[in-house]
Each structure stands twice: as C-alpha cells, then as structure tokens.
C-alpha cells in the first residue's frame, strides 16, 4: 500500500499526551502502524495483523525479535525512530519493556498491547487478548472431567511452562494449578520450555530421565512445546495422546496443533485466538473518534478435543462447549 494518506495529527484525538492517526480524505484509515512480535512461529505470527491492517488502508512495519527481549526493545526503539503513528506490541517480557514504553509515550505514540500484557497498564491505551487464567482453568476442568470419565484416579502431571514472566505463562499456570490443587493432583515438576519446540523437547527429555514411568499427563503451555515433547516421548518409546500412556494437553490451537488433535496425538488443545486485528482496529477507531476504549478487550476462544467423550465443561460456573476437531474445522482455520 503506497497511496497517499492524510498524516496530520489532531490534538482533540489525543489520549493524555498520545495522538493517533487520522482518517484519510477518502474516509479510509491513514497512518503507519508498527508491529512488534516475539517470534515468527507457525500461523501465530504478525503476518495476519499486517495483512488485515494493510487491507484496511494502513501502512505497516512488522518486526520479529526471535523471542529475545533485548532485540524486542531495540525493534520498538527503531519503530519509534521510523515515525510510526501507533504501536502494536506482543511483549516477550512485560516488565522489560517499561522503559521503551516510556519512550513511545514521550514520542506521542499510543501503544496497543496484544496477547501478553505489559506490567504497567498506564503505558498502553488498551490490551487485546486472551484470558490466560481462564484457559488454564479450562484445561484443568477438562482434565478433571476426562480422567473421571476414563476412570483414571491417579493424576501425575508434568508441566512445560512458557517463557518466564510472560502473562500467558502466569495465567495458564495459575488457572491449571487452581484445579490441580483442588483435586490433589501430583504435579511432579514444572519448568520453562520458553514457548519453543526445541525448549519443549529439551525439558521433556530431562523429565523422561527423571520421571519415566511416574507420569501420565503432560501439559504444554503452547503447541510448539507440545511438538517438542512429542518428539522426545516418541524417541523414548513413550505412547501419548488418545489410547496412549500419557495424556497430552496443549494451548494455542494453531492449525498444526489442531491437526495433531484430530490425529489423536494431542488429547485437548485450548485456543489462544490469534486474530486480534479486528479487535485492535476497533480500538483504533475509538481513539480516532476521541473515545476512551476499554482497558481490557477479551477475544472469544474455543476448547478443542479429539474424543466425543464430553460435550461441555464447567469453567467459572459456566458451561462451555467442547469442539471435536474435524477436517472441516482444520481447513477453516485462519
């Protein structure tokens, strides 16, 4: 997209000291959006945001930081120097970005945070993402109902956590642990796999050496880690998934993850909706109209399973549907 847009900044549309891009003369969106993503990983990367924003008429500059916090800080500083009108940031480590968020504020650039949160909520205008604790609670409630239905009384769990300090890690850990504690499950160990396939494989290989024959559930806090854990268990001759010795639970529900749910390699996968662009654009429109957007915007998510054993689970006192993965569901993904 190279068409000219009106780039004047209107003080009346400011939020505090922040300003937002105005509409073009033809009524289309105008301005340049900088997107900072932790990593380019399977389908869950910034290309969706980039395409949807460009289709809406924005110029977009997209960066990936390879899951390195220092690099993300540098990427955001470069986006600020490049003169973007608005930043969309998925933080690796929320606390580590506090200083660079101050730099964005000093430059008059509003920040919309997606997915993982930033510690100081005063540093962004709105957060768009998932209720990570609800995801963790849902995984726990599903495991409770599933093991009851299967007649499994001893639940011995290994957890492969996400990146240390990430809000997704904290929320999923807290939510699942709440259900685990209530049911007196034995969580044998919980270590970070840093949300990567290599990390998941490395942690799982270590777990197998320490706990082989002692665990029957592995919970991975994203699909990449689950793929790595599968590689490690397969190499060790440990069966997993439907009819396996180990129940495998994952989060994210990317297309590849759902394919493994459909094949029975992953028992259940709890969605982290990657399609934030429509929600972010709505926040931008509210800012442009001089309105104050909601501080937290939660996206709708789904819980995916292989077996038609349960139709619903109860999460926070509410019955929520379980979706059995079919080829049609996989083909329709994103």
N, C-alpha and C positions, 0 to 999 in steps of 0.2 A: 504494500500500500504506500503509494508515493504522492497521493493527491494532496493539494494544499488544504490546510485547515486553519481556522482562526485560533491563534495561540494566546490571545490576550487573557490575562488573569483578572478575575473580578473579585474585589475585596469583599463584596457582600456575600460571596460564596465561601468565605473562609471559615474554618473551624479553629478557634483560637488564633494562632499565628499561621495556620496552614491554609493553603489555597488549592483549588482543584481545577483541572482543565475544563474550559467552557465548551459549549456546543459550536459546531461549525455553522457557517451561514446557511447551509442546506438542511440544517437540523440534525445532521449526523454527529456522532461523537467526535471529539477532537482532542489532541494531546498525545503525549508519549508516555507509555506505561513501562516501567522497569520491573521485571520479574526475577526474583532470586529464589532458586530451588536448591535443596540439598544435594540431589543426585538425579541423574537420568537413569530410571530403573523401570524396565518393562513398560507397561502402559501408563504407570502412575508418574508422569513427568510433566514439565511445563508446556509441552507442545500442545496440549489441549487448551490450556489457558491462552497461549499465544494465538492459536488459530481462531478461537472464539472472539478474542479481543480484536484481532485484525479484521475479521468478518464484520464486527460491529463498527469499524472505522477508526480504530486506534492504531498508532504506530507502536510497535512493541520491541523491547530489547530484553532478551531472555538469557540468563546465566545459570550455570550449574557449578556447584562447589565441590563435587566429589566427596560429599559428607565430611569436609574439612572446615571446621569453624573459622580458622584464620582466613581461609580463602573466601568464605562467605562474607566475612567482614570487608575484605578487600573488594569483592564483587559489588557489594552495596555502595561502598565509597566511590567506585568507578561509575556506577549508575547515577549517583548524585552528581558527580562531576560532569557526566554526559547531559545533564539538564533534563532528566525525566520529570514529568509533572506529577506522577504518582507512583508509589512503590507497592508491589505485592510481594510479600515475603513469607516463605515457609521456613521457619527457623530450625537450624540443627540444635542449637543450644540457646534458649531464650535469654538467659542471663548474660551470655557473652555478647549479645547484640545491643545491650542497653546503650553503650556509648555511641555506636553508629546510628542508632535510632535518634539520639540527640542531634547528631549531625544532620539527619534528614529534617528534623524539626527546625533547626537553625536555617536550613535552606528553603524552608517553606513548603516542604514536600510531604503530603499526607501519606500515611502507611496503612495498608490493609493487610492484616496477618491472616494467613490461611493454614489449615492443618494444625501444626504445633503452635503453642502460644509463646508469647514473649512475657517475661516476668512482670514488667511494669506496664500496666494497662494504659497509663497516661501517655505512653509513647506511640499508640496507634489509635486510629479512629474507630476501627471495628475489627472483630475477629470472625472469620468464617470457617467452619469446620465441623468436626465430629465431636460427639460427647464420648470421649475416650473411656471414662469410667463406666458409662452405660454399656459400651462394647465389652468391657471386662466383665461386668455383671452378667451380660447376656451369655457370654462364653461359659461362665460358672454355672448359671442356671440351666443351660443346655446340658453341660456335663453331668450335673446332678440328675436331671430327668432321664438322660440317656443311660447312665450307669444303673439307675433304678430299673429302667425298662429291660436292660440286658442282664439284670441280676448280679451286677458287679458290686461287691460290698467293700472291697479294699481298693482305695484310690490313692496311688502313689505317683506323684507328679514331678516332672522336671520342667522348669520354665526357662525359655531362652528369651531374655528381655531385649527391648530395643535399645537405642542409644541412651546412655546415661544422662539424665536431666531433661530429656525430651518429654513434652507433656503427654504424648501418646504412650510413652513408656510408663509414666507415672499413673495415668488414668487407667490403663489396661491392667497394670499390676495391682492397683488398689481395688478395682472392681472385682477382679478374679479372686484376690486374696480374701475379700469380704465373704464371698460364697464358700471358699475353701475353709476358712476358719469356722464358719457356721456349721459346716458339715464334718469338721475334724478330719479333713483330708491331710495326707502326709506330703507336704512339699519338700522333696528331698534336697533340691538345690535350685537356685535362680541366679543366672549370670547373663551378662550382656553379650549379644551377638551383633550389636551395632546396626541392626536392620539390614544386614547384608547376607548374601548366600554364603560367602566364604566364612563370615563370622558364625553363622548358624552351623555350618559343617564343623568348624573348629571346636565350638562349645560342645556339640553333640558327640564328637569323637572323644572329648575329655570325659563327658558324662558316661559314655559306654564303658570306658576304662574303670570308672569309679563305682558305677551303679548297675552294671549289666545284670539282668535277672531280677532287679529290685524295683523297676518302674513299669507302669502300664499306661501312663499318659504323658505326652509331650505337648506343651503349649508354647507355640512360637508367636512372637508379637508382630510378625508380618510374614507375608508369603515368601519373600526372599530367604528369610531364616528357615522357613519350613522346607524349602527346596534343598538347602544345605543339610538340614537334619535328615531328610530323606536319603540323601547321598551317603551320609555317614552310617545310617542304620542299614541301608542296603548292602554297603561294603562289609558290615559286620554280621550280615545274615539275620538281622532282626526284622521280623514282619511287622507292618504298621498299616494303619487305615482300616477299612471295613474288613472284618474277619481276621485282622492281624492281631498280634500280641500287644501292640501299642496303639492306643487311641491318639490320633494326631489332630490337634486343633490349631488353627491359624487365624490371622487377621489380615484385612485389606480387601480380599476377594477380587484381585485383579483377574484378567482373563485367564492367564496361565494357572492361577490358583484355582479358579472355578473348574478348569479342565481336570485338575487333579482331584477335586471334589467329585466330579462326575465319574471319573475312573475308579474312585474309591480309595485313592492313596491318602487323601485328606478327608477326615470324617466330617468336619464342620469348619466353615470359614465365615468370619464376621466382618461385614463390609465397612470399609472406610471410604466413603464416597469421594472420588477424585474430581468430580465435575463441579468445581467451585465457581467457574467463570460466570454462570448466570446469576449466582448469588452476589458475587463481587461486583458485577456490573450494576446490580440493583443498588448496592451501597454507593457506588459512584454517582448514579443518577440522583440519589437522595442528597449527596453532598452538593452536586451541581444545582439542585433546587433550593439550596440553603437550609435543608432539613438536617436533623440530627439522627443518624442511623442507629439501630440497635447496637449495643456494645458486643453482644454475642449473637451470632446467627448460626443455628444448627441445621445441618443438612439431613434429609431423610436417608435412612440406611436399612439394609436388609441382612437377614441371617440365613446363610446357605448351608445345606446339608446334603449328604448322599442318600441316606435311607429314609424311607417313608415310615419311620417308627413313631415320630411325634409330629403333631401338626402345629402346636404352639408351645411357647414357654412363657412363664410369668416373670416379667422384669419390672422392678419397682412398683409392684402391684398392678401391672397392666399386662394383659395377654397380648403377646406379639407373635406374628406368624413366622413359621419356618418355611423356607423355599427349597424344595428338592431340585437340584441342578439337572437340567436337561440340555440337549444340544441347542435347542432354540434359545435358551437363556444365555448360553455361552456365546452364540452367534450374535446376540443382540447387545453384547457388552460394548459400550463406549464407542 
